[in-house]
C-alpha cells in the first residue's frame, strides 16, 4: 500500500467520512456514554480495537466467505472479537468496565463496525482494511473526546472525572473550582444532542470555508510596466 493510499484512507476516517460527524452512525453509544471525557475515550478505544481486528480478520477471509451468508458471518466475527475485548476490560479495568456497562457488548450491533466491514474490509486487502478500521475508530475517538470533554466541562466544571478507574490514585481536574454550580442540561440527553449538533455545524463551516478558498481565483501579480 503506497503512501498516497494510506493518507487517503486515514483522512477519510479522521475527517472526510467521520462516523460521528458525517455518517452519523452509532449515535446511541456516542450520545449515551459521552457524559465525561474518560468514559467517552474508553469506549472509543474499545471500538478502535474491535474495528481494527474485525477488519483485519474479514479482509483475510473475504475470499472464503460465500456472498449469500456474508452478513451472518460478519456479525459472528464481530461478536467474537467484542467478547474478547469485553472480557479484557472486565479482567484488567474492572471498575471502568462496570461504568461502561452494556455499551461494550453493544459494539456488536454498532452500525459503524458492520458498515465498514461491508463497505471496505470485504472488498480490500488486509493492510488497507486494518488501517481503515483503525482510522475510522480514531475519528470516532476524536469526536467522543471533544463531546465528552465539552459536556463534562460545562456540566460539572471538571475534566477527567473517573480517571482513577484507569490510573489508581489519579484525580480529576477542577477547572472552574469547587464552587462551580454545574449546568445540568449539559450532562443530560438534551446536552448531548445540542453539543453534537454544534460539532457538526463547526465541521460543516470549516469544510465550506476550505471549499471557498479553493474556489477563489489566484491573486494576480502586478501588471507589467509599460514604456
N, C-alpha and C positions, 0 to 999 in steps of 0.2 A: 504494500500500500504506500503510494507516494505521499509527499508532504502536503501537496495541494488537496488531495482527497481527505487526508487526516484533518486538515484545517477546516474543510467544508463540513465534515461530519461534526466536528467539535462546535463550530459556530452555529450549526443547526440546533444542536442540543442546548446550548447555552442561551441563545437569543432568538434566532430566526423561527424555530419551531418549538420554543419553550413550552413545556407541557402545562405549566401553571398559568402562563400569561397569554399564550396564543392558542394552543389546542384546548385549553380548559378541561383537561382530563383529571380524574382523581380528585375532584373538588371536595368530596366528603372528608377524607383524612386531612387534606390541606387546610380546610376551614376549622375542623374539629380539634385538631391536635396543636394548632399554632397559637395557643394561649400564652406561651412563653418561648424564648429562644432555645432553651435546652431541649425541650420536648420536640419542637419542630425540627431541629437539626438532627436529633437522634433518629426520628422516624425517616428523615431524608437519607441518612447514611445507611440505614437498613434497606431502603429502596434502591440505593445505588448498588449495594452488594447483590441484591436479588436480580436487578436488571442486567448487570454485567455478567453474572454467572448464567442466567437463563439465556441471554443472547448467545453466549459462547456455546452452550450445550446444543441449542436448537440449530445454530449455524453449522455445527459439526455433524448433526444428524439429519439435516434438512433433506438430503437426497435419499434417506432411508424411510422417511415418514410418508405414507400414502396421502395424497391430497385430500381424499374423502374424509379421513379421520384426523386431519391435522389439528383442528381446534381442540378436541378432547385430549390429544397427546400433548399439545402445548400447555393446556391447563394442568395436566398431570405433572409435567416437568416443573412448571411454576410452583405448584403445590409442594413438591418435594424440596425444592430449594428454599421456599419460605419456611417450611418446617424446620430445616436445618438452622436457618437464621433465627427463628423463634426460640429454638432450644438453646442456641448460643447466647442470646440475650438473657434468657432465664437462668443460665448457668453462671455467666460472668458479670451481668449487670442486672441483678435480680430486682433491686429497688426501682430502677428505671423501667424495667420490664413490667412491673406492677402498675406504674403510672401510664405507660403507653397502652397497656391492656389489650383489647381486642384488635387494635389497629395494626399490629404486626401480622397476625394471621390474615387480616383482611387484605393484605397486599396481594393475596392470591386472586382476588376479584377486582383489583385495581385496574382500571381501563388503561392506564399508562403502560403497564407491563405487557399486557396482551396486544395492545395496539402496536408497540414497537416490534414485538415478535412477528406479528403478521405482516407489518409493512416493511420491515427491514431485515431482521435476522433470518427469516425463512427464504430470503432471496439473495443474500450476500455471504461472502466468505467470513471465516472465523474472526480475523483481525478487525475488519471494518465493523462487524456486528458487535463485538465486545466493546470497541470504542464508542459506538453509537449508544449502547446501553448505559455505559458509564457517563457519557456526555449528557444524555437525557436526565440521568439521575442527579448529576451535578447541577444542571439547570433547575431542577426541582428543589434541590437543597438551597440554592441561592434565593429562590422565591420564598421558601419556608423560613429561612433565616431572617430575611428582611421583614416578612409578615409577622413572624413570632416576636422579633425584636421590637418592632413598632407597637404591637398590641401590648406587650409586657411593659414597655417604657411608659406609654400613655396610661395604661390601665392601673399599674401599681407603682410606677416610678423606679423600677429596678431593672437590671439586666442579669441574665444567667441565674435566675431563680431555679433551684433544683440541681445546680452544678455539683452539689455534694453527693448526689446519687451516682455521679460518674467518677468524680475525684473526691475521695473522702477527705473531709477537713476543709474543703473549699467553701467560700462564702460568696453569695451574690453581691452585685454592685448596687448600692443605693444611690442612684443618680440624682434624684430630687430630694434626698434626705428623708429622715424618718417621719417628718411631719406631713409628707405629701398625702392628701386625702384619697388619691386614686380617682380614676374615671371608669366606672364600672362597665359602661357600654363597650369600651374597647376590648374587654376580655369576654364579652358575651357574643353570641352568634351574630347580632347585627354589626358589631365592630369588625368581625371577620369579613363580612361581605363588603362593608364600606372601605376597609383598608385594601382588600384585594382589588376592588374597583379603582381605587386611587393608583395602585401599582400598574394596572392595565392601562389606565389613562396616561400615566407617565411614560410607559413604554411606547404607546402609540404616538405620543407627542415627539419623543426622541426619533422614532422612525420617520415621522413626517418632516421634521427639521432636516434630517440627513438626506431625505429624498429631494427637498427643495434646494439644498446645497449642491447636490449632484446635477440637478436640472438647471441651475443658474449658469448663465454664459460666463465663460472665462474672461477675466479682466483683459482689456485691450492695452497694449503697450502705447507709449507716446507716439503721436503722429510724426513721421519723418519731416525734418526741416526742409523747407523749400528755398531755393536760391532766390 
